[in-house]
Amino acid sequence: MKADAVRGHLDGLLLAVLEPGPLHGYAIITAVQRRSAGALELRTGTVYPALNRLERTGLLRSSWDSTGERRRRRYELTDAGRRALAEERTAWQAFTAAIGSVLDPAPHPGRAG
């Protein structure tokens, strides 16, 4: 899938994969890829700036996690992030319904096409 297809939806994707609980950056990238059945492959150069921006705006918080010798930053949703995710889902449903009605119009009884 083209990278342009994700533009404008990246925040929602990141918030959605963090909904179940905290993850570090690489796990976030992997979760998006897994949940999209491999259709979406996000680059670290795209994801990390977005995570930092979402944290600055209060939708995420982060903390350092140590696993053995390795330290990784883990990100999790804030309450504001959960509200933003709910709004993102509502907007996505309206968007896909509108686009779907144009690209794949269903016949409506009593209405001329």
N, C-alpha and C positions, 0 to 999 in steps of 0.2 A: 504494500500500500504506500502511496506517495506521502512524503513527510508533510506536504501541504494539507493533506486531509486532516491532520491532527491539529493544525494551527487553529487557535481559538478554542480548542477543547482540552488543551494540555492540563490546565488547572483542574478541571473536573476529573480527568483521568487519574491524576496524582492523588487528589482527595479521595476518590473512590477506592483506590487500592490501599489507602491508609485507614479506611473506615474500620476494618476488623481489628487493627492494632498497630503499634509502632513497627517500623521497618527501617533498615538502613538503605542508602541510595541504590546500591546494586540490587538489593532485594525488591525495591520498588520497580526498577527497570524490568526485572525478571517477572514480577507479578503482572505488569501491563502486557508483556509479551505472552505469558501463559494464558491470561484471561482473554486475550484477543486471538487465541489459537495461532500465535506466531505472525499475525497480520500486522501488528504494530511493534516496531523495533525502535525504541527511543535511544538517542545518543546521550552519553553523560554530559556533553557540552550543552545539551538542551535541558536535561533534567535538573542538574545541580543549580543552575541560575534560577530556575523556576521554583525549586524548593526554598532557596534563600529568599526569593521575593515573597513567597507565600508565608514564610516565617516572619518577615519584616511587616507584613500586613496583618499579622495576628491570626492567620488561619491554621498555621502549624506551630508547633514548638519542637525543639530538638534538645537532645542530651547526648553526652558521650557515653558509649558502651565499650567495655573492654572484654575481648575474648582472647584469652592467652596474652600474647604480646601485641596483638592488633587492637587499635582503637578505631571505632567507627561512630559516626554521628547517626543517631536514630531519630526519625521524625514521627510525629503523631499529630492527629487532629486536635484542635482546640474546640471549645463549644461553638465559637464563631465559624470554625472550619466545617463543623457538622451542619450548621445552618446554611453555609455557602454551598455545601454539597447538595442539600435538599433543593435549594434554588436552582442549582446547575441541572439537576435531574428534571425539574419542572420545565426549565427552558429547553432542555434537550428533547423532551417529549413533544413540546409544541413545535419545535423546529423540525423534527423528523416527521411529524404528522403533516406539516405544511409542505415539505419537500416531497413526501410520499404521495400526497394528493395530486401533485403536479407530474411527477415522474411515472407513477403507476395509478392513474385514476380508475377508481372503481365505478361501475355504472350505478347511478342513483335512480330509483324508480320515480317516475313523474318529472324527471329533469332531462332536458335535451343536452347532449354532450357537445 
